[in-house]
Amino acid sequence: MPDFTPLVLFATAVTLALGLAVARLGYRAYRRTDLAGLRSLSAALVLVVAGSALGAADQLLGVDAALAGLAGSVVTATGFVVLAVALYGSDRPRPERRAHDEN
């Protein structure tokens, strides 16, 4: 049976890089607009990406495959719950910041 470890590591690295880049863009949009939904979207993307990485932990860290799969699935599912809240929750901008809060 061929060893797919290098391919799994490469795919996980690409997933982490792209997912975190998109999460960063979402967070930057949140900082510009103060929309709480964008902050939640960024957090959800980080959780989904982290779940993907945890799913590959058996290859990366030598963890039991079943445990890595369970941990990855739980974190990914949590990310999708946060995503659903971000999409369906109320999206009110934060109250205006006072001048001394800007420092």
DRENVOPA-116530 format. One record per residue: x, y, z of N, C-alpha, C, O, CB in turn; residue number from 0; chain. Coordinates in Angstrom, 1 decimal. Glycine has a CB too. Layout:
<sites>
[site [X; Y; Z]; [X; Y; Z]; [X; Y; Z]; [X; Y; Z]; [X; Y; Z]; NUM; A]
...
</sites>
This chain:
<sites>
[site [0.8; -1.2; 0.0]; [0.0; 0.0; 0.0]; [0.9; 1.2; 0.0]; [1.9; 1.3; 0.8]; [-1.0; 0.0; 1.2]; 0; A]
[site [0.6; 2.2; -0.8]; [1.5; 3.4; -0.9]; [1.3; 4.3; 0.3]; [0.3; 4.3; 1.0]; [1.1; 4.2; -2.2]; 1; A]
[site [2.4; 5.0; 0.6]; [2.4; 5.9; 1.8]; [1.9; 7.3; 1.3]; [2.6; 8.0; 0.5]; [3.8; 6.0; 2.4]; 2; A]
[site [0.8; 7.7; 1.9]; [0.2; 9.0; 1.5]; [0.5; 10.1; 2.5]; [0.0; 11.2; 2.4]; [-1.3; 8.9; 1.4]; 3; A]
[site [1.4; 9.8; 3.5]; [1.7; 10.8; 4.5]; [2.1; 12.1; 3.9]; [1.6; 13.2; 4.4]; [2.7; 10.3; 5.4]; 4; A]
[site [3.1; 12.2; 3.0]; [3.5; 13.5; 2.4]; [2.4; 14.2; 1.8]; [2.3; 15.4; 1.9]; [4.7; 13.3; 1.5]; 5; A]
[site [1.5; 13.5; 1.1]; [0.4; 14.1; 0.4]; [-0.6; 14.7; 1.4]; [-1.2; 15.8; 1.2]; [-0.3; 13.1; -0.5]; 6; A]
[site [-0.9; 13.9; 2.5]; [-1.8; 14.4; 3.6]; [-1.2; 15.7; 4.2]; [-1.9; 16.6; 4.5]; [-2.0; 13.3; 4.6]; 7; A]
[site [0.1; 15.7; 4.5]; [0.7; 16.8; 5.1]; [0.7; 18.0; 4.2]; [0.4; 19.1; 4.7]; [2.2; 16.5; 5.5]; 8; A]
[site [0.9; 17.8; 2.9]; [0.8; 18.9; 2.0]; [-0.6; 19.5; 1.9]; [-0.8; 20.7; 1.9]; [1.3; 18.5; 0.6]; 9; A]
[site [-1.6; 18.6; 1.7]; [-3.0; 19.1; 1.6]; [-3.4; 19.8; 2.9]; [-4.1; 20.8; 2.8]; [-3.9; 17.9; 1.4]; 10; A]
[site [-3.0; 19.3; 4.1]; [-3.3; 20.0; 5.3]; [-2.7; 21.3; 5.4]; [-3.3; 22.3; 5.9]; [-2.9; 19.1; 6.5]; 11; A]
[site [-1.4; 21.5; 5.0]; [-0.8; 22.7; 5.0]; [-1.4; 23.7; 4.1]; [-1.6; 24.9; 4.4]; [0.7; 22.6; 4.6]; 12; A]
[site [-1.8; 23.3; 2.9]; [-2.6; 24.2; 1.9]; [-3.9; 24.6; 2.5]; [-4.3; 25.8; 2.5]; [-2.8; 23.5; 0.6]; 13; A]
[site [-4.6; 23.7; 3.2]; [-5.9; 24.0; 3.8]; [-5.7; 25.0; 4.9]; [-6.5; 25.9; 5.0]; [-6.5; 22.7; 4.3]; 14; A]
[site [-4.7; 24.8; 5.7]; [-4.5; 25.7; 6.8]; [-4.1; 27.1; 6.3]; [-4.7; 28.1; 6.7]; [-3.3; 25.3; 7.7]; 15; A]
[site [-3.2; 27.2; 5.3]; [-2.8; 28.5; 4.7]; [-4.0; 29.2; 4.1]; [-4.2; 30.4; 4.4]; [-1.7; 28.3; 3.7]; 16; A]
[site [-4.8; 28.5; 3.3]; [-5.9; 29.2; 2.6]; [-7.0; 29.6; 3.6]; [-7.6; 30.6; 3.5]; [-6.4; 28.3; 1.5]; 17; A]
[site [-7.3; 28.6; 4.4]; [-8.4; 28.9; 5.4]; [-8.1; 30.0; 6.3]; [-9.0; 30.8; 6.6]; [-8.6; 27.6; 6.2]; 18; A]
[site [-6.9; 30.1; 6.8]; [-6.5; 31.2; 7.7]; [-6.4; 32.5; 7.0]; [-6.7; 33.6; 7.5]; [-5.2; 30.9; 8.4]; 19; A]
[site [-6.0; 32.5; 5.7]; [-6.0; 33.7; 4.9]; [-7.4; 34.2; 4.7]; [-7.7; 35.4; 4.8]; [-5.4; 33.4; 3.5]; 20; A]
[site [-8.4; 33.4; 4.4]; [-9.8; 33.8; 4.3]; [-10.3; 34.3; 5.6]; [-11.1; 35.3; 5.7]; [-10.7; 32.6; 3.7]; 21; A]
[site [-10.0; 33.6; 6.7]; [-10.4; 34.1; 8.0]; [-9.9; 35.4; 8.4]; [-10.6; 36.3; 8.9]; [-10.0; 33.0; 9.1]; 22; A]
[site [-8.6; 35.7; 8.0]; [-8.0; 37.0; 8.2]; [-8.8; 38.1; 7.4]; [-9.0; 39.2; 7.9]; [-6.5; 37.0; 7.8]; 23; A]
[site [-9.1; 37.8; 6.2]; [-9.9; 38.7; 5.4]; [-11.2; 39.0; 6.0]; [-11.6; 40.2; 6.0]; [-10.1; 38.2; 3.9]; 24; A]
[site [-11.9; 38.0; 6.5]; [-13.1; 38.2; 7.2]; [-13.0; 39.1; 8.5]; [-13.8; 39.9; 8.7]; [-13.7; 36.9; 7.6]; 25; A]
[site [-11.9; 38.9; 9.2]; [-11.6; 39.7; 10.4]; [-11.3; 41.1; 10.0]; [-11.8; 42.0; 10.7]; [-10.5; 39.1; 11.2]; 26; A]
[site [-10.6; 41.3; 8.9]; [-10.3; 42.7; 8.5]; [-11.6; 43.4; 8.1]; [-11.8; 44.6; 8.4]; [-9.3; 42.7; 7.3]; 27; A]
[site [-12.5; 42.6; 7.5]; [-13.8; 43.2; 7.1]; [-14.6; 43.6; 8.3]; [-15.3; 44.6; 8.4]; [-14.6; 42.2; 6.2]; 28; A]
[site [-14.5; 42.7; 9.4]; [-15.2; 43.0; 10.6]; [-14.6; 44.3; 11.2]; [-15.4; 45.2; 11.7]; [-15.0; 41.9; 11.6]; 29; A]
[site [-13.3; 44.5; 11.2]; [-12.7; 45.7; 11.8]; [-13.1; 46.9; 11.1]; [-13.3; 48.0; 11.7]; [-11.2; 45.6; 11.8]; 30; A]
[site [-13.4; 46.8; 9.7]; [-13.8; 48.0; 9.0]; [-15.3; 48.3; 9.2]; [-15.6; 49.5; 9.2]; [-13.6; 47.7; 7.5]; 31; A]
[site [-16.1; 47.3; 9.3]; [-17.6; 47.5; 9.4]; [-18.2; 47.4; 10.8]; [-19.3; 47.9; 11.0]; [-18.2; 46.5; 8.5]; 32; A]
[site [-17.5; 46.8; 11.7]; [-18.0; 46.5; 13.1]; [-19.2; 45.6; 13.1]; [-20.0; 45.7; 14.0]; [-18.3; 47.8; 13.7]; 33; A]
[site [-19.4; 44.8; 12.0]; [-20.5; 43.8; 12.0]; [-20.1; 42.6; 12.8]; [-19.1; 41.9; 12.4]; [-20.9; 43.5; 10.6]; 34; A]
[site [-20.8; 42.3; 13.8]; [-20.5; 41.1; 14.6]; [-20.5; 39.8; 13.9]; [-19.8; 38.9; 14.2]; [-21.4; 41.0; 15.8]; 35; A]
[site [-21.4; 39.7; 12.9]; [-21.4; 38.5; 12.1]; [-20.2; 38.2; 11.3]; [-19.8; 37.0; 11.2]; [-22.5; 38.6; 11.1]; 36; A]
[site [-19.4; 39.2; 10.9]; [-18.1; 39.0; 10.3]; [-17.1; 38.5; 11.2]; [-16.2; 37.6; 10.9]; [-17.6; 40.3; 9.6]; 37; A]
[site [-17.2; 38.9; 12.5]; [-16.3; 38.4; 13.5]; [-16.6; 36.9; 13.8]; [-15.6; 36.1; 13.9]; [-16.4; 39.2; 14.8]; 38; A]
[site [-17.8; 36.6; 13.9]; [-18.2; 35.2; 14.1]; [-17.8; 34.3; 12.9]; [-17.4; 33.2; 13.0]; [-19.7; 35.1; 14.3]; 39; A]
[site [-18.0; 34.9; 11.7]; [-17.6; 34.2; 10.5]; [-16.1; 33.8; 10.5]; [-15.7; 32.7; 10.2]; [-17.9; 35.0; 9.2]; 40; A]
[site [-15.3; 34.8; 10.9]; [-13.8; 34.6; 11.0]; [-13.5; 33.5; 12.0]; [-12.7; 32.6; 11.8]; [-13.1; 35.9; 11.4]; 41; A]
[site [-14.2; 33.5; 13.2]; [-14.0; 32.5; 14.2]; [-14.4; 31.1; 13.7]; [-13.7; 30.1; 13.9]; [-14.7; 32.9; 15.5]; 42; A]
[site [-15.5; 31.1; 13.0]; [-16.0; 29.8; 12.4]; [-15.0; 29.2; 11.5]; [-14.7; 28.0; 11.5]; [-17.4; 30.0; 11.8]; 43; A]
[site [-14.4; 30.1; 10.6]; [-13.5; 29.6; 9.6]; [-12.2; 29.0; 10.3]; [-11.7; 28.0; 9.9]; [-13.1; 30.7; 8.7]; 44; A]
[site [-11.8; 29.7; 11.4]; [-10.6; 29.2; 12.1]; [-10.9; 27.9; 12.7]; [-10.1; 27.0; 12.7]; [-10.2; 30.2; 13.2]; 45; A]
[site [-12.1; 27.7; 13.3]; [-12.5; 26.4; 13.9]; [-12.6; 25.3; 12.8]; [-12.1; 24.2; 13.0]; [-13.8; 26.5; 14.6]; 46; A]
[site [-13.1; 25.6; 11.7]; [-13.3; 24.6; 10.6]; [-11.9; 24.2; 10.1]; [-11.6; 23.0; 9.9]; [-14.1; 25.1; 9.4]; 47; A]
[site [-11.0; 25.1; 9.9]; [-9.6; 24.8; 9.5]; [-8.9; 24.0; 10.6]; [-8.2; 23.1; 10.3]; [-8.9; 26.1; 9.2]; 48; A]
[site [-9.1; 24.4; 11.9]; [-8.4; 23.7; 12.9]; [-8.9; 22.3; 13.0]; [-8.2; 21.3; 13.3]; [-8.7; 24.4; 14.3]; 49; A]
[site [-10.2; 22.1; 12.7]; [-10.8; 20.7; 12.7]; [-10.2; 19.9; 11.6]; [-9.9; 18.7; 11.8]; [-12.3; 20.8; 12.5]; 50; A]
[site [-9.9; 20.5; 10.5]; [-9.3; 19.8; 9.4]; [-7.9; 19.4; 9.8]; [-7.5; 18.3; 9.5]; [-9.2; 20.7; 8.1]; 51; A]
[site [-7.2; 20.3; 10.4]; [-5.8; 19.9; 10.9]; [-5.8; 18.9; 11.9]; [-5.0; 18.0; 11.9]; [-5.1; 21.2; 11.4]; 52; A]
[site [-6.8; 18.9; 12.9]; [-6.9; 17.9; 13.9]; [-7.2; 16.5; 13.3]; [-6.7; 15.5; 13.8]; [-7.9; 18.3; 14.9]; 53; A]
[site [-8.0; 16.6; 12.2]; [-8.3; 15.3; 11.5]; [-7.1; 14.6; 11.0]; [-7.1; 13.4; 10.8]; [-9.3; 15.6; 10.4]; 54; A]
[site [-6.0; 15.4; 10.7]; [-4.8; 14.8; 10.2]; [-3.7; 14.6; 11.3]; [-2.6; 14.3; 11.0]; [-4.2; 15.7; 9.1]; 55; A]
[site [-4.1; 14.8; 12.5]; [-3.2; 14.7; 13.6]; [-2.6; 13.3; 13.7]; [-1.5; 13.2; 14.3]; [-3.9; 15.1; 14.9]; 56; A]
[site [-3.3; 12.3; 13.3]; [-2.7; 11.0; 13.3]; [-1.4; 10.9; 12.5]; [-0.5; 10.2; 12.8]; [-3.7; 9.9; 12.9]; 57; A]
[site [-1.5; 11.6; 11.3]; [-0.3; 11.7; 10.5]; [0.8; 12.6; 11.0]; [2.0; 12.4; 10.9]; [-0.7; 12.1; 9.0]; 58; A]
[site [0.3; 13.7; 11.6]; [1.2; 14.8; 12.0]; [1.9; 14.4; 13.3]; [3.1; 14.6; 13.5]; [0.5; 16.1; 12.1]; 59; A]
[site [1.1; 14.0; 14.3]; [1.6; 13.8; 15.7]; [1.7; 12.4; 16.1]; [2.1; 12.1; 17.3]; [0.8; 14.6; 16.6]; 60; A]
[site [1.2; 11.4; 15.3]; [1.2; 10.1; 15.7]; [0.1; 9.7; 16.7]; [0.2; 8.7; 17.4]; [2.5; 9.7; 16.4]; 61; A]
[site [-0.9; 10.5; 16.7]; [-2.1; 10.3; 17.6]; [-2.9; 9.2; 16.9]; [-2.9; 9.0; 15.7]; [-2.9; 11.6; 17.8]; 62; A]
[site [-3.7; 8.4; 17.8]; [-4.6; 7.4; 17.3]; [-5.5; 8.0; 16.2]; [-6.1; 9.1; 16.4]; [-5.4; 6.8; 18.4]; 63; A]
[site [-5.7; 7.3; 15.1]; [-6.5; 7.8; 14.0]; [-7.9; 8.0; 14.4]; [-8.5; 9.0; 14.0]; [-6.5; 6.8; 12.8]; 64; A]
[site [-8.5; 7.2; 15.2]; [-9.9; 7.4; 15.7]; [-10.0; 8.6; 16.5]; [-11.0; 9.4; 16.4]; [-10.4; 6.1; 16.4]; 65; A]
[site [-9.1; 8.8; 17.4]; [-9.1; 10.0; 18.3]; [-8.9; 11.3; 17.5]; [-9.6; 12.3; 17.7]; [-8.0; 9.9; 19.4]; 66; A]
[site [-8.0; 11.3; 16.5]; [-7.8; 12.4; 15.6]; [-9.0; 12.7; 14.8]; [-9.4; 13.9; 14.7]; [-6.6; 12.2; 14.7]; 67; A]
[site [-9.7; 11.7; 14.3]; [-10.9; 11.9; 13.5]; [-12.0; 12.4; 14.4]; [-12.7; 13.3; 14.0]; [-11.3; 10.6; 12.9]; 68; A]
[site [-12.1; 11.9; 15.6]; [-13.2; 12.4; 16.5]; [-12.9; 13.9; 16.9]; [-13.8; 14.7; 16.8]; [-13.2; 11.6; 17.8]; 69; A]
[site [-11.7; 14.2; 17.3]; [-11.4; 15.6; 17.6]; [-11.6; 16.5; 16.5]; [-12.1; 17.6; 16.6]; [-9.9; 15.7; 18.1]; 70; A]
[site [-11.1; 16.1; 15.3]; [-11.3; 17.0; 14.1]; [-12.8; 17.2; 13.8]; [-13.2; 18.3; 13.4]; [-10.6; 16.4; 12.9]; 71; A]
[site [-13.6; 16.2; 13.9]; [-15.0; 16.3; 13.6]; [-15.7; 17.2; 14.6]; [-16.6; 18.0; 14.2]; [-15.7; 14.9; 13.6]; 72; A]
[site [-15.4; 17.1; 15.9]; [-16.0; 17.9; 16.9]; [-15.7; 19.4; 16.7]; [-16.6; 20.2; 16.8]; [-15.6; 17.4; 18.3]; 73; A]
[site [-14.4; 19.7; 16.4]; [-14.0; 21.1; 16.2]; [-14.6; 21.6; 14.9]; [-15.1; 22.8; 14.9]; [-12.5; 21.2; 16.2]; 74; A]
[site [-14.7; 20.8; 13.9]; [-15.3; 21.2; 12.6]; [-16.8; 21.5; 12.8]; [-17.3; 22.5; 12.3]; [-15.0; 20.2; 11.5]; 75; A]
[site [-17.5; 20.6; 13.5]; [-18.9; 20.8; 13.8]; [-19.1; 22.0; 14.6]; [-20.1; 22.8; 14.3]; [-19.5; 19.5; 14.5]; 76; A]
[site [-18.3; 22.3; 15.6]; [-18.4; 23.5; 16.4]; [-18.2; 24.8; 15.5]; [-19.0; 25.7; 15.6]; [-17.4; 23.6; 17.5]; 77; A]
[site [-17.3; 24.7; 14.5]; [-17.1; 25.8; 13.6]; [-18.3; 26.0; 12.7]; [-18.7; 27.2; 12.4]; [-15.9; 25.5; 12.7]; 78; A]
[site [-19.0; 24.9; 12.3]; [-20.2; 25.1; 11.5]; [-21.4; 25.7; 12.4]; [-22.2; 26.4; 11.8]; [-20.6; 23.8; 10.9]; 79; A]
[site [-21.4; 25.3; 13.7]; [-22.5; 25.9; 14.5]; [-22.2; 27.4; 14.6]; [-23.1; 28.2; 14.5]; [-22.4; 25.3; 15.9]; 80; A]
[site [-20.9; 27.8; 14.8]; [-20.6; 29.3; 14.9]; [-20.9; 29.9; 13.6]; [-21.4; 31.1; 13.6]; [-19.1; 29.5; 15.3]; 81; A]
[site [-20.7; 29.3; 12.5]; [-21.0; 29.8; 11.2]; [-22.5; 30.0; 11.0]; [-22.9; 31.1; 10.5]; [-20.5; 28.9; 10.1]; 82; A]
[site [-23.3; 29.1; 11.5]; [-24.8; 29.2; 11.4]; [-25.2; 30.4; 12.2]; [-26.1; 31.2; 11.8]; [-25.5; 27.9; 11.8]; 83; A]
[site [-24.7; 30.6; 13.4]; [-25.0; 31.7; 14.2]; [-24.6; 33.0; 13.5]; [-25.4; 34.0; 13.6]; [-24.3; 31.6; 15.6]; 84; A]
[site [-23.4; 33.0; 12.9]; [-23.0; 34.2; 12.2]; [-23.9; 34.6; 11.1]; [-24.2; 35.7; 10.8]; [-21.6; 34.0; 11.7]; 85; A]
[site [-24.4; 33.6; 10.4]; [-25.3; 33.8; 9.2]; [-26.7; 34.2; 9.6]; [-27.4; 34.9; 8.9]; [-25.3; 32.7; 8.3]; 86; A]
[site [-27.2; 33.5; 10.7]; [-28.6; 33.7; 11.0]; [-28.8; 34.6; 12.2]; [-30.0; 35.0; 12.5]; [-29.2; 32.4; 11.3]; 87; A]
[site [-27.8; 35.0; 12.9]; [-27.9; 35.8; 14.1]; [-28.1; 37.2; 13.7]; [-28.0; 37.6; 12.6]; [-26.6; 35.7; 15.0]; 88; A]
[site [-28.5; 38.0; 14.7]; [-28.7; 39.4; 14.5]; [-27.4; 40.1; 14.2]; [-26.4; 39.7; 14.8]; [-29.5; 40.2; 15.6]; 89; A]
[site [-27.3; 41.0; 13.3]; [-26.0; 41.6; 12.9]; [-26.1; 43.1; 13.1]; [-26.3; 43.9; 12.2]; [-25.7; 41.3; 11.5]; 90; A]
[site [-25.9; 43.5; 14.4]; [-26.0; 44.9; 14.7]; [-24.5; 45.4; 14.9]; [-23.7; 44.7; 15.5]; [-26.8; 45.2; 16.0]; 91; A]
[site [-24.2; 46.5; 14.4]; [-22.9; 47.1; 14.6]; [-22.7; 47.4; 16.1]; [-23.6; 47.6; 16.8]; [-22.6; 48.4; 13.7]; 92; A]
[site [-21.4; 47.3; 16.5]; [-21.1; 47.7; 17.9]; [-21.4; 49.2; 18.1]; [-21.4; 50.0; 17.1]; [-19.6; 47.4; 18.2]; 93; A]
[site [-21.7; 49.5; 19.3]; [-21.9; 51.0; 19.6]; [-20.6; 51.8; 19.2]; [-19.5; 51.2; 19.3]; [-22.3; 51.2; 21.1]; 94; A]
[site [-20.8; 53.0; 18.9]; [-19.7; 53.8; 18.6]; [-18.7; 53.9; 19.7]; [-19.1; 53.9; 20.9]; [-20.1; 55.3; 18.2]; 95; A]
[site [-17.4; 53.8; 19.4]; [-16.4; 53.9; 20.4]; [-16.1; 55.3; 20.8]; [-16.2; 56.2; 20.0]; [-15.1; 53.2; 19.9]; 96; A]
[site [-15.8; 55.5; 22.0]; [-15.4; 56.8; 22.5]; [-14.0; 57.1; 22.1]; [-13.2; 56.2; 21.8]; [-15.6; 57.0; 24.0]; 97; A]
[site [-13.6; 58.4; 22.1]; [-12.3; 58.7; 21.6]; [-11.2; 58.1; 22.4]; [-10.2; 57.7; 21.8]; [-12.1; 60.2; 21.7]; 98; A]
[site [-11.3; 57.9; 23.7]; [-10.3; 57.3; 24.5]; [-10.2; 55.8; 24.3]; [-9.2; 55.2; 24.7]; [-10.5; 57.6; 26.0]; 99; A]
[site [-11.2; 55.2; 23.8]; [-11.2; 53.7; 23.5]; [-10.3; 53.4; 22.3]; [-9.9; 52.3; 22.1]; [-12.6; 53.2; 23.3]; 100; A]
[site [-10.1; 54.4; 21.4]; [-9.3; 54.2; 20.2]; [-7.8; 54.0; 20.4]; [-7.1; 53.4; 19.6]; [-9.5; 55.4; 19.3]; 101; A]
[site [-7.3; 54.4; 21.6]; [-5.9; 54.3; 21.8]; [-5.5; 52.9; 22.2]; [-4.3; 52.7; 22.4]; [-5.5; 55.2; 22.9]; 102; A]
</sites>
